[in-house]
């Protein structure tokens, strides 16, 4: 069927009882949804979209058949409004069947991975009704217009009232995704109108190959991190990227789960894994969580394809009393992740905003500029990491390294404020050697910075450190006397005045590296 055969952009499928207002004569939930979609989509696209839904006066079987024929089968997109009544309605079931049985638009009209159904979940389904949800859409993630009330633990619908922020946030997400789908279906890459958010952010639109942007595998996560996943998903889609999976992963059999994950990973340039305190759901015939399965399969793909990238994210404070992990399975999983971050992968424990920025950086790496050939470009750089209160203690070290013709870049760690994160990453990526000064800080502080040296490869570092060391200085204490590590080749101890011989082997290693002077 050609695109010209589709006379409607959207068909709204709903149960009439869900459009009744409990306050009498006011507009119903579906009326308001229809009205608001018309306005918001027109504003986003620059033209009025054609939305079709049957009126309350359509009743007889003949009229029903005509409505399905003229409305459902000639609509590009379907918006079913799911509710207890919807899944029990023969009328709604027939509309769903007619849409899926009709001939779709040409395959070239849009990305093959994206569904033409936008499932709006108005009212949560009781357990005995979930099996009645149409099989065509049962696994679609959908747009959930309800949430758990923190005070009562009950699931409550969002109000269509203009003051309900949750309702409007979800509605705007629906509008953004429908907008992108209509652009993909109705416009060629050369004449598509601007994407949602493109006017505000013209410099960040990703390059497309033959009209198809890069695809990101945004792994399913646990329910406590749904909000964070949605924030990342929205950002990526607004920038024009494809996001998989589009549907919930099947959990009936492990093989089905693995096949669905591998299919999504095979089409993606990068995978993102959001990990928190909960272990999550498992396939019926396997004890591993879906979160874990996705990460392991992504690691498998990364080992086979060096161009495939992975980002793993954990909320700040994970494993502290505020975000305590009580499930031993999850404790073991997180420990494994922290200990096996390999090339092509990066583990972040920062804000969601930082995660979003890092994803875009990974998808659009800056072009490499030719290195300068002047004498300054040949100077080896030593990254000296210390606490601000140890400034005076590291001054002799800086002066000595400077006299050895080494450029010293100092990081005065004051808590890793977000605005300094990029500076820290840049130094971890670009400096030739690293020296951590163990002074006023404690051993956990030192361990944190040792882990940052390991993470440097996730930030884009390509070469090994030419030298790395921990300098254990004053004031002396038992913790420092007992400090040992295999994470760096040099551990230097000097609780008195600075002695240049302490750094002799460290400096020799830096200068002996390729390109040293």
NORZIPE-V587413 format. One record per residue. N is the residue number from 1. RES is the residue in one small letter. PHI is phi in whole degrees, 0 to 359 (* if undefined). PSI is psi as a letter, one per 30 degrees, with the letter a starting at -180 (none if undefined). D_FIRST is the distance of its C-alpha to the first C-alpha in Angstrom with 1 decimal. Layout:
BEGIN
n=N res=RES phi=PHI psi=PSI d_first=D_FIRST
n=N res=RES phi=PHI psi=PSI d_first=D_FIRST
END
This chain:
BEGIN
n=1 res=x phi=* psi=k d_first=0.0
n=2 res=x phi=282 psi=l d_first=3.8
n=3 res=x phi=297 psi=e d_first=6.7
n=4 res=x phi=293 psi=f d_first=8.2
n=5 res=x phi=284 psi=f d_first=6.4
n=6 res=x phi=270 psi=j d_first=8.3
n=7 res=x phi=274 psi=f d_first=11.8
n=8 res=x phi=237 psi=k d_first=13.7
n=9 res=x phi=278 psi=e d_first=14.6
n=10 res=x phi=222 psi=k d_first=16.5
n=11 res=x phi=244 psi=k d_first=17.3
n=12 res=x phi=266 psi=j d_first=20.9
n=13 res=x phi=255 psi=k d_first=21.8
n=14 res=x phi=203 psi=l d_first=25.6
n=15 res=x phi=266 psi=k d_first=28.6
n=16 res=x phi=301 psi=e d_first=30.5
n=17 res=x phi=296 psi=f d_first=33.8
n=18 res=x phi=282 psi=f d_first=32.8
n=19 res=x phi=259 psi=g d_first=32.6
n=20 res=x phi=273 psi=k d_first=36.3
n=21 res=x phi=274 psi=k d_first=38.8
n=22 res=x phi=292 psi=f d_first=42.1
n=23 res=x phi=258 psi=g d_first=43.9
n=24 res=x phi=94 psi=c d_first=43.1
n=25 res=x phi=281 psi=f d_first=41.6
n=26 res=x phi=290 psi=l d_first=40.0
n=27 res=x phi=296 psi=k d_first=36.3
n=28 res=x phi=279 psi=l d_first=34.7
n=29 res=x phi=299 psi=e d_first=33.1
n=30 res=x phi=288 psi=e d_first=29.5
n=31 res=x phi=304 psi=e d_first=30.4
n=32 res=x phi=293 psi=e d_first=31.7
n=33 res=x phi=298 psi=e d_first=28.8
n=34 res=x phi=301 psi=e d_first=26.4
n=35 res=x phi=299 psi=e d_first=28.8
n=36 res=x phi=286 psi=e d_first=29.5
n=37 res=x phi=298 psi=e d_first=25.9
n=38 res=x phi=302 psi=e d_first=25.3
n=39 res=x phi=289 psi=e d_first=28.4
n=40 res=x phi=292 psi=e d_first=28.2
n=41 res=x phi=290 psi=e d_first=24.6
n=42 res=x phi=297 psi=e d_first=25.3
n=43 res=x phi=293 psi=e d_first=28.4
n=44 res=x phi=286 psi=e d_first=26.7
n=45 res=x phi=266 psi=f d_first=23.8
n=46 res=x phi=88 psi=g d_first=25.7
n=47 res=x phi=208 psi=l d_first=23.5
n=48 res=x phi=282 psi=k d_first=22.8
n=49 res=x phi=270 psi=l d_first=19.9
n=50 res=x phi=262 psi=j d_first=18.4
n=51 res=x phi=250 psi=k d_first=19.5
n=52 res=x phi=242 psi=k d_first=19.1
n=53 res=x phi=208 psi=l d_first=21.6
n=54 res=x phi=285 psi=k d_first=23.3
n=55 res=x phi=272 psi=l d_first=26.8
n=56 res=x phi=290 psi=f d_first=30.0
n=57 res=x phi=269 psi=f d_first=30.1
n=58 res=x phi=275 psi=j d_first=27.2
n=59 res=x phi=226 psi=e d_first=29.0
n=60 res=x phi=299 psi=l d_first=28.7
n=61 res=x phi=297 psi=e d_first=26.4
n=62 res=x phi=296 psi=e d_first=24.8
n=63 res=x phi=294 psi=e d_first=24.1
n=64 res=x phi=298 psi=e d_first=22.8
n=65 res=x phi=299 psi=e d_first=20.3
n=66 res=x phi=294 psi=e d_first=19.2
n=67 res=x phi=297 psi=e d_first=19.1
n=68 res=x phi=296 psi=e d_first=16.9
n=69 res=x phi=297 psi=e d_first=14.4
n=70 res=x phi=277 psi=e d_first=14.5
n=71 res=x phi=265 psi=d d_first=15.1
n=72 res=x phi=293 psi=e d_first=14.0
n=73 res=x phi=287 psi=f d_first=10.5
n=74 res=x phi=249 psi=g d_first=9.6
n=75 res=x phi=248 psi=k d_first=11.6
n=76 res=x phi=292 psi=e d_first=11.0
n=77 res=x phi=234 psi=l d_first=14.4
n=78 res=x phi=242 psi=k d_first=16.6
n=79 res=x phi=241 psi=j d_first=20.4
n=80 res=x phi=278 psi=k d_first=22.4
n=81 res=x phi=257 psi=j d_first=26.1
n=82 res=x phi=278 psi=k d_first=28.0
n=83 res=x phi=201 psi=l d_first=31.4
n=84 res=x phi=304 psi=e d_first=33.7
n=85 res=x phi=290 psi=e d_first=32.5
n=86 res=x phi=302 psi=e d_first=28.8
n=87 res=x phi=288 psi=f d_first=29.1
n=88 res=x phi=257 psi=g d_first=31.1
n=89 res=x phi=265 psi=k d_first=28.8
n=90 res=x phi=296 psi=e d_first=27.0
n=91 res=x phi=302 psi=e d_first=24.9
n=92 res=x phi=295 psi=e d_first=23.8
n=93 res=x phi=299 psi=e d_first=23.2
n=94 res=x phi=292 psi=e d_first=20.9
n=95 res=x phi=298 psi=e d_first=18.8
n=96 res=x phi=297 psi=e d_first=18.6
n=97 res=x phi=297 psi=e d_first=17.7
n=98 res=x phi=296 psi=e d_first=14.9
n=99 res=x phi=296 psi=e d_first=13.3
n=100 res=x phi=285 psi=f d_first=13.6
n=101 res=x phi=275 psi=f d_first=12.6
n=102 res=x phi=285 psi=l d_first=9.2
n=103 res=x phi=289 psi=k d_first=6.1
n=104 res=x phi=284 psi=l d_first=6.6
n=105 res=x phi=293 psi=l d_first=5.7
n=106 res=x phi=305 psi=k d_first=6.7
n=107 res=x phi=300 psi=f d_first=10.2
n=108 res=x phi=285 psi=f d_first=11.9
n=109 res=x phi=284 psi=f d_first=11.2
n=110 res=x phi=191 psi=l d_first=14.0
n=111 res=x phi=301 psi=k d_first=16.7
n=112 res=x phi=290 psi=f d_first=16.0
n=113 res=x phi=278 psi=f d_first=19.1
n=114 res=x phi=264 psi=k d_first=18.3
n=115 res=x phi=288 psi=k d_first=17.3
n=116 res=x phi=266 psi=g d_first=15.1
n=117 res=x phi=251 psi=k d_first=17.8
n=118 res=x phi=243 psi=j d_first=21.0
n=119 res=x phi=282 psi=j d_first=23.7
n=120 res=x phi=262 psi=j d_first=26.5
n=121 res=x phi=259 psi=j d_first=29.6
n=122 res=x phi=282 psi=e d_first=31.8
n=123 res=x phi=232 psi=k d_first=34.5
n=124 res=x phi=298 psi=k d_first=35.6
n=125 res=x phi=273 psi=k d_first=35.2
n=126 res=x phi=294 psi=l d_first=38.4
n=127 res=x phi=304 psi=e d_first=38.8
n=128 res=x phi=288 psi=f d_first=38.4
n=129 res=x phi=264 psi=f d_first=35.1
n=130 res=x phi=299 psi=e d_first=33.4
n=131 res=x phi=290 psi=f d_first=32.6
n=132 res=x phi=272 psi=f d_first=30.6
n=133 res=x phi=298 psi=k d_first=28.1
n=134 res=x phi=307 psi=k d_first=24.6
n=135 res=x phi=299 psi=f d_first=24.3
n=136 res=x phi=299 psi=e d_first=20.8
n=137 res=x phi=239 psi=g d_first=22.6
n=138 res=x phi=301 psi=e d_first=26.2
n=139 res=x phi=264 psi=g d_first=26.4
n=140 res=x phi=292 psi=k d_first=24.7
n=141 res=x phi=293 psi=e d_first=27.6
n=142 res=x phi=77 psi=a d_first=26.6
n=143 res=x phi=239 psi=j d_first=28.6
n=144 res=x phi=269 psi=j d_first=31.9
n=145 res=x phi=265 psi=h d_first=33.5
n=146 res=x phi=201 psi=l d_first=36.8
n=147 res=x phi=205 psi=l d_first=39.5
n=148 res=x phi=281 psi=k d_first=42.9
n=149 res=x phi=284 psi=j d_first=45.8
n=150 res=x phi=296 psi=e d_first=48.4
n=151 res=x phi=280 psi=e d_first=51.3
n=152 res=x phi=248 psi=f d_first=50.4
n=153 res=x phi=79 psi=g d_first=47.9
n=154 res=x phi=272 psi=l d_first=45.6
n=155 res=x phi=277 psi=k d_first=41.8
n=156 res=x phi=235 psi=k d_first=41.4
n=157 res=x phi=292 psi=k d_first=38.4
n=158 res=x phi=287 psi=k d_first=38.0
n=159 res=x phi=270 psi=k d_first=39.0
n=160 res=x phi=287 psi=g d_first=36.7
n=161 res=x phi=300 psi=k d_first=39.9
n=162 res=x phi=301 psi=f d_first=39.9
n=163 res=x phi=269 psi=f d_first=42.7
n=164 res=x phi=276 psi=j d_first=40.9
n=165 res=x phi=295 psi=e d_first=40.1
n=166 res=x phi=296 psi=e d_first=38.3
n=167 res=x phi=300 psi=e d_first=35.8
n=168 res=x phi=288 psi=e d_first=35.1
n=169 res=x phi=296 psi=e d_first=34.9
n=170 res=x phi=290 psi=e d_first=32.2
n=171 res=x phi=297 psi=e d_first=30.3
n=172 res=x phi=296 psi=e d_first=30.5
n=173 res=x phi=296 psi=e d_first=29.2
n=174 res=x phi=298 psi=e d_first=26.1
n=175 res=x phi=299 psi=e d_first=25.6
n=176 res=x phi=298 psi=e d_first=26.0
n=177 res=x phi=286 psi=e d_first=23.4
n=178 res=x phi=294 psi=e d_first=20.8
n=179 res=x phi=302 psi=e d_first=21.6
n=180 res=x phi=298 psi=e d_first=21.1
n=181 res=x phi=296 psi=e d_first=17.7
n=182 res=x phi=293 psi=e d_first=16.4
n=183 res=x phi=296 psi=e d_first=18.1
n=184 res=x phi=295 psi=e d_first=16.5
n=185 res=x phi=279 psi=e d_first=12.9
n=186 res=x phi=253 psi=f d_first=13.5
n=187 res=x phi=232 psi=k d_first=16.3
n=188 res=x phi=286 psi=l d_first=17.2
n=189 res=x phi=303 psi=f d_first=20.5
n=190 res=x phi=277 psi=f d_first=22.5
n=191 res=x phi=241 psi=g d_first=21.7
n=192 res=x phi=291 psi=k d_first=21.3
n=193 res=x phi=291 psi=l d_first=23.9
n=194 res=x phi=303 psi=k d_first=26.8
n=195 res=x phi=287 psi=l d_first=26.3
n=196 res=x phi=300 psi=k d_first=28.1
n=197 res=x phi=86 psi=f d_first=31.7
n=198 res=x phi=291 psi=e d_first=31.4
n=199 res=x phi=297 psi=e d_first=33.6
n=200 res=x phi=284 psi=f d_first=36.4
n=201 res=x phi=227 psi=i d_first=36.1
n=202 res=x phi=291 psi=f d_first=35.1
n=203 res=x phi=275 psi=f d_first=37.1
n=204 res=x phi=246 psi=g d_first=35.4
n=205 res=x phi=294 psi=k d_first=31.8
n=206 res=x phi=286 psi=k d_first=31.1
n=207 res=x phi=292 psi=k d_first=30.2
n=208 res=x phi=247 psi=k d_first=26.6
n=209 res=x phi=249 psi=j d_first=25.8
n=210 res=x phi=54 psi=h d_first=22.7
n=211 res=x phi=82 psi=f d_first=21.6
n=212 res=x phi=247 psi=k d_first=22.1
n=213 res=x phi=284 psi=l d_first=25.3
n=214 res=x phi=296 psi=l d_first=27.7
n=215 res=x phi=247 psi=k d_first=27.2
n=216 res=x phi=247 psi=k d_first=30.1
n=217 res=x phi=270 psi=j d_first=30.8
n=218 res=x phi=263 psi=j d_first=32.5
n=219 res=x phi=299 psi=k d_first=34.1
n=220 res=x phi=302 psi=k d_first=34.3
n=221 res=x phi=231 psi=a d_first=37.8
n=222 res=x phi=275 psi=l d_first=40.1
n=223 res=x phi=297 psi=f d_first=39.9
n=224 res=x phi=288 psi=f d_first=42.8
n=225 res=x phi=244 psi=g d_first=40.9
n=226 res=x phi=301 psi=e d_first=37.6
n=227 res=x phi=300 psi=e d_first=38.4
n=228 res=x phi=296 psi=e d_first=39.2
n=229 res=x phi=295 psi=e d_first=35.9
n=230 res=x phi=294 psi=e d_first=33.9
n=231 res=x phi=297 psi=e d_first=35.9
n=232 res=x phi=293 psi=e d_first=35.1
n=233 res=x phi=301 psi=e d_first=31.4
n=234 res=x phi=297 psi=e d_first=31.1
n=235 res=x phi=300 psi=e d_first=33.0
n=236 res=x phi=295 psi=e d_first=30.8
n=237 res=x phi=292 psi=e d_first=27.5
n=238 res=x phi=294 psi=f d_first=29.1
n=239 res=x phi=273 psi=f d_first=30.1
n=240 res=x phi=96 psi=g d_first=26.5
n=241 res=x phi=275 psi=k d_first=27.1
n=242 res=x phi=279 psi=k d_first=24.9
n=243 res=x phi=231 psi=k d_first=26.8
n=244 res=x phi=239 psi=l d_first=26.7
n=245 res=x phi=279 psi=k d_first=27.0
n=246 res=x phi=279 psi=f d_first=24.2
n=247 res=x phi=238 psi=l d_first=25.4
n=248 res=x phi=296 psi=k d_first=28.9
n=249 res=x phi=290 psi=k d_first=30.4
n=250 res=x phi=291 psi=k d_first=31.0
n=251 res=x phi=241 psi=g d_first=34.7
n=252 res=x phi=292 psi=e d_first=35.0
n=253 res=x phi=222 psi=k d_first=35.9
n=254 res=x phi=301 psi=e d_first=37.1
n=255 res=x phi=298 psi=e d_first=35.0
n=256 res=x phi=297 psi=e d_first=31.8
n=257 res=x phi=299 psi=e d_first=33.0
n=258 res=x phi=296 psi=e d_first=34.0
n=259 res=x phi=298 psi=e d_first=30.7
n=260 res=x phi=294 psi=e d_first=28.7
n=261 res=x phi=293 psi=e d_first=31.2
n=262 res=x phi=299 psi=e d_first=31.3
n=263 res=x phi=299 psi=e d_first=27.5
n=264 res=x phi=295 psi=e d_first=27.6
n=265 res=x phi=295 psi=e d_first=30.7
n=266 res=x phi=295 psi=f d_first=29.4
n=267 res=x phi=262 psi=g d_first=26.7
n=268 res=x phi=250 psi=l d_first=29.2
n=269 res=x phi=270 psi=f d_first=31.9
n=270 res=x phi=204 psi=k d_first=34.2
n=271 res=x phi=240 psi=k d_first=34.9
n=272 res=x phi=235 psi=k d_first=36.7
n=273 res=x phi=236 psi=j d_first=38.8
n=274 res=x phi=257 psi=j d_first=40.4
n=275 res=x phi=237 psi=k d_first=43.4
n=276 res=x phi=226 psi=b d_first=45.9
n=277 res=x phi=279 psi=f d_first=48.5
n=278 res=x phi=265 psi=l d_first=46.5
n=279 res=x phi=280 psi=e d_first=45.6
n=280 res=x phi=99 psi=l d_first=42.4
n=281 res=x phi=290 psi=l d_first=40.5
n=282 res=x phi=233 psi=l d_first=40.7
n=283 res=x phi=300 psi=l d_first=38.7
n=284 res=x phi=296 psi=f d_first=40.2
n=285 res=x phi=245 psi=g d_first=41.8
n=286 res=x phi=208 psi=k d_first=42.9
n=287 res=x phi=272 psi=f d_first=45.4
n=288 res=x phi=280 psi=k d_first=43.8
n=289 res=x phi=287 psi=l d_first=42.0
n=290 res=x phi=298 psi=e d_first=38.3
n=291 res=x phi=300 psi=e d_first=39.6
n=292 res=x phi=291 psi=e d_first=41.9
n=293 res=x phi=301 psi=e d_first=39.4
n=294 res=x phi=298 psi=e d_first=37.0
n=295 res=x phi=295 psi=e d_first=39.9
n=296 res=x phi=294 psi=e d_first=41.2
n=297 res=x phi=290 psi=e d_first=37.9
n=298 res=x phi=293 psi=e d_first=37.5
n=299 res=x phi=296 psi=e d_first=41.0
n=300 res=x phi=298 psi=e d_first=40.3
n=301 res=x phi=294 psi=e d_first=37.3
n=302 res=x phi=297 psi=e d_first=39.6
n=303 res=x phi=293 psi=e d_first=42.3
n=304 res=x phi=274 psi=f d_first=40.0
n=305 res=x phi=225 psi=j d_first=38.4
n=306 res=x phi=300 psi=f d_first=40.8
n=307 res=x phi=283 psi=f d_first=38.0
n=308 res=x phi=281 psi=k d_first=36.7
n=309 res=x phi=247 psi=l d_first=38.4
n=310 res=x phi=226 psi=k d_first=39.3
n=311 res=x phi=237 psi=k d_first=40.6
n=312 res=x phi=247 psi=k d_first=42.5
n=313 res=x phi=232 psi=k d_first=43.6
n=314 res=x phi=231 psi=k d_first=46.2
n=315 res=x phi=294 psi=k d_first=47.5
n=316 res=x phi=303 psi=k d_first=50.9
n=317 res=x phi=88 psi=g d_first=53.7
n=318 res=x phi=299 psi=k d_first=52.1
n=319 res=x phi=81 psi=f d_first=54.9
n=320 res=x phi=274 psi=l d_first=57.3
n=321 res=x phi=306 psi=e d_first=58.6
n=322 res=x phi=291 psi=e d_first=56.0
n=323 res=x phi=229 psi=i d_first=53.1
n=324 res=x phi=286 psi=k d_first=55.0
n=325 res=x phi=261 psi=j d_first=53.3
n=326 res=x phi=262 psi=f d_first=54.7
n=327 res=x phi=277 psi=j d_first=52.5
n=328 res=x phi=298 psi=e d_first=54.2
n=329 res=x phi=298 psi=e d_first=51.0
n=330 res=x phi=289 psi=e d_first=49.6
n=331 res=x phi=302 psi=e d_first=52.9
n=332 res=x phi=294 psi=e d_first=52.7
n=333 res=x phi=298 psi=e d_first=49.1
n=334 res=x phi=293 psi=e d_first=49.9
n=335 res=x phi=299 psi=e d_first=53.1
n=336 res=x phi=298 psi=e d_first=51.2
n=337 res=x phi=301 psi=e d_first=48.6
n=338 res=x phi=293 psi=f d_first=51.4
n=339 res=x phi=265 psi=f d_first=53.2
n=340 res=x phi=228 psi=h d_first=50.5
n=341 res=x phi=286 psi=j d_first=48.5
n=342 res=x phi=257 psi=l d_first=47.8
n=343 res=x phi=302 psi=k d_first=46.7
n=344 res=x phi=87 psi=f d_first=43.2
n=345 res=x phi=240 psi=l d_first=43.7
n=346 res=x phi=214 psi=k d_first=45.2
n=347 res=x phi=252 psi=j d_first=46.6
n=348 res=x phi=248 psi=k d_first=46.8
n=349 res=x phi=224 psi=i d_first=48.8
n=350 res=x phi=227 psi=a d_first=48.2
n=351 res=x phi=288 psi=l d_first=46.4
n=352 res=x phi=295 psi=e d_first=42.6
n=353 res=x phi=300 psi=e d_first=42.6
n=354 res=x phi=294 psi=e d_first=44.2
n=355 res=x phi=299 psi=e d_first=41.7
n=356 res=x phi=300 psi=e d_first=38.8
n=357 res=x phi=296 psi=e d_first=40.6
n=358 res=x phi=292 psi=e d_first=41.4
n=359 res=x phi=299 psi=e d_first=37.7
n=360 res=x phi=296 psi=e d_first=36.8
n=361 res=x phi=299 psi=e d_first=39.9
n=362 res=x phi=293 psi=e d_first=38.8
n=363 res=x phi=286 psi=f d_first=35.3
n=364 res=x phi=230 psi=i d_first=36.7
n=365 res=x phi=296 psi=k d_first=40.2
n=366 res=x phi=295 psi=k d_first=42.4
n=367 res=x phi=296 psi=k d_first=43.0
n=368 res=x phi=288 psi=k d_first=46.3
n=369 res=x phi=263 psi=k d_first=49.0
n=370 res=x phi=301 psi=k d_first=51.7
n=371 res=x phi=292 psi=k d_first=54.8
n=372 res=x phi=289 psi=k d_first=57.8
n=373 res=x phi=254 psi=g d_first=60.7
n=374 res=x phi=283 psi=l d_first=63.5
n=375 res=x phi=297 psi=f d_first=66.1
n=376 res=x phi=292 psi=e d_first=64.5
n=377 res=x phi=290 psi=f d_first=61.3
n=378 res=x phi=271 psi=f d_first=63.6
n=379 res=x phi=292 psi=k d_first=65.1
n=380 res=x phi=284 psi=k d_first=64.3
n=381 res=x phi=251 psi=k d_first=63.1
n=382 res=x phi=251 psi=k d_first=64.4
n=383 res=x phi=268 psi=j d_first=62.6
n=384 res=x phi=262 psi=j d_first=65.5
n=385 res=x phi=253 psi=k d_first=64.3
n=386 res=x phi=207 psi=l d_first=66.8
n=387 res=x phi=272 psi=l d_first=67.4
n=388 res=x phi=303 psi=e d_first=68.5
n=389 res=x phi=287 psi=f d_first=71.8
n=390 res=x phi=260 psi=g d_first=72.6
n=391 res=x phi=307 psi=e d_first=72.3
n=392 res=x phi=291 psi=e d_first=76.1
n=393 res=x phi=288 psi=f d_first=76.2
n=394 res=x phi=270 psi=f d_first=73.5
n=395 res=x phi=301 psi=e d_first=75.1
n=396 res=x phi=298 psi=e d_first=77.4
n=397 res=x phi=295 psi=e d_first=74.5
n=398 res=x phi=300 psi=e d_first=72.5
n=399 res=x phi=296 psi=e d_first=75.5
n=400 res=x phi=294 psi=e d_first=76.2
n=401 res=x phi=299 psi=e d_first=72.6
n=402 res=x phi=298 psi=e d_first=72.6
n=403 res=x phi=291 psi=f d_first=75.8
n=404 res=x phi=273 psi=g d_first=74.1
n=405 res=x phi=65 psi=h d_first=71.7
n=406 res=x phi=250 psi=k d_first=68.8
n=407 res=x phi=273 psi=k d_first=66.6
n=408 res=x phi=257 psi=k d_first=66.6
n=409 res=x phi=249 psi=k d_first=63.8
n=410 res=x phi=258 psi=k d_first=64.8
n=411 res=x phi=249 psi=j d_first=62.6
n=412 res=x phi=267 psi=j d_first=64.7
n=413 res=x phi=295 psi=j d_first=62.7
n=414 res=x phi=237 psi=h d_first=62.9
n=415 res=x phi=108 psi=g d_first=60.2
n=416 res=x phi=57 psi=h d_first=57.1
n=417 res=x phi=302 psi=k d_first=55.9
n=418 res=x phi=304 psi=e d_first=52.2
n=419 res=x phi=291 psi=f d_first=52.8
n=420 res=x phi=263 psi=f d_first=54.8
n=421 res=x phi=301 psi=e d_first=52.3
n=422 res=x phi=296 psi=e d_first=50.8
n=423 res=x phi=297 psi=e d_first=54.3
n=424 res=x phi=298 psi=e d_first=55.2
n=425 res=x phi=297 psi=e d_first=52.1
n=426 res=x phi=302 psi=e d_first=52.7
n=427 res=x phi=292 psi=e d_first=56.2
n=428 res=x phi=297 psi=e d_first=55.2
n=429 res=x phi=281 psi=e d_first=52.7
n=430 res=x phi=254 psi=f d_first=55.0
n=431 res=x phi=290 psi=l d_first=58.7
n=432 res=x phi=278 psi=e d_first=60.4
n=433 res=x phi=221 psi=l d_first=62.6
n=434 res=x phi=224 psi=k d_first=63.0
n=435 res=x phi=227 psi=j d_first=66.2
n=436 res=x phi=261 psi=k d_first=66.1
n=437 res=x phi=266 psi=j d_first=69.4
n=438 res=x phi=267 psi=i d_first=70.4
n=439 res=x phi=243 psi=c d_first=72.8
n=440 res=x phi=285 psi=f d_first=72.5
n=441 res=x phi=287 psi=l d_first=69.3
n=442 res=x phi=252 psi=l d_first=69.1
n=443 res=x phi=297 psi=e d_first=67.7
n=444 res=x phi=303 psi=e d_first=64.3
n=445 res=x phi=296 psi=e d_first=63.9
n=446 res=x phi=297 psi=e d_first=64.7
n=447 res=x phi=298 psi=e d_first=62.2
n=448 res=x phi=301 psi=e d_first=59.4
n=449 res=x phi=285 psi=e d_first=60.0
n=450 res=x phi=296 psi=e d_first=60.3
n=451 res=x phi=296 psi=e d_first=56.9
n=452 res=x phi=297 psi=e d_first=55.6
n=453 res=x phi=297 psi=e d_first=56.9
n=454 res=x phi=292 psi=e d_first=54.8
n=455 res=x phi=287 psi=f d_first=51.7
n=456 res=x phi=304 psi=e d_first=52.1
n=457 res=x phi=290 psi=f d_first=50.0
n=458 res=x phi=289 psi=f d_first=47.1
n=459 res=x phi=273 psi=g d_first=47.6
n=460 res=x phi=110 psi=g d_first=47.2
n=461 res=x phi=295 psi=k d_first=50.7
n=462 res=x phi=252 psi=e d_first=50.7
n=463 res=x phi=255 psi=l d_first=54.4
n=464 res=x phi=292 psi=l d_first=56.9
n=465 res=x phi=295 psi=k d_first=59.6
n=466 res=x phi=292 psi=f d_first=62.6
n=467 res=x phi=198 psi=k d_first=64.8
n=468 res=x phi=211 psi=k d_first=64.5
n=469 res=x phi=205 psi=l d_first=67.3
n=470 res=x phi=245 psi=k d_first=68.5
n=471 res=x phi=260 psi=j d_first=71.8
n=472 res=x phi=269 psi=j d_first=73.6
n=473 res=x phi=247 psi=a d_first=76.0
n=474 res=x phi=288 psi=l d_first=78.3
n=475 res=x phi=280 psi=k d_first=78.9
n=476 res=x phi=287 psi=k d_first=79.7
n=477 res=x phi=199 psi=l d_first=78.9
n=478 res=x phi=294 psi=e d_first=78.4
n=479 res=x phi=300 psi=e d_first=74.6
n=480 res=x phi=288 psi=e d_first=74.8
n=481 res=x phi=298 psi=e d_first=77.5
n=482 res=x phi=270 psi=f d_first=75.2
n=483 res=x phi=291 psi=k d_first=72.0
n=484 res=x phi=219 psi=k d_first=70.5
n=485 res=x phi=202 psi=k d_first=67.1
n=486 res=x phi=260 psi=g d_first=65.4
n=487 res=x phi=281 psi=f d_first=62.6
n=488 res=x phi=226 psi=l d_first=64.6
n=489 res=x phi=284 psi=f d_first=67.3
n=490 res=x phi=237 psi=k d_first=69.9
n=491 res=x phi=237 psi=j d_first=71.5
n=492 res=x phi=253 psi=k d_first=74.3
n=493 res=x phi=238 psi=k d_first=76.9
n=494 res=x phi=204 psi=j d_first=79.4
n=495 res=x phi=264 psi=g d_first=80.8
n=496 res=x phi=249 psi=b d_first=83.4
n=497 res=x phi=287 psi=l d_first=83.2
n=498 res=x phi=297 psi=k d_first=80.6
n=499 res=x phi=238 psi=j d_first=81.6
n=500 res=x phi=305 psi=f d_first=79.7
n=501 res=x phi=296 psi=f d_first=80.2
n=502 res=x phi=300 psi=e d_first=77.8
n=503 res=x phi=256 psi=g d_first=74.9
n=504 res=x phi=299 psi=e d_first=76.2
n=505 res=x phi=293 psi=e d_first=73.9
n=506 res=x phi=298 psi=e d_first=70.9
n=507 res=x phi=295 psi=e d_first=71.5
n=508 res=x phi=298 psi=e d_first=72.2
n=509 res=x phi=294 psi=e d_first=68.9
n=510 res=x phi=295 psi=e d_first=67.0
n=511 res=x phi=287 psi=f d_first=69.0
n=512 res=x phi=280 psi=f d_first=68.6
n=513 res=x phi=296 psi=l d_first=64.9
n=514 res=x phi=306 psi=k d_first=63.2
n=515 res=x phi=93 psi=f d_first=63.7
n=516 res=x phi=285 psi=l d_first=66.6
n=517 res=x phi=249 psi=none d_first=69.8
END
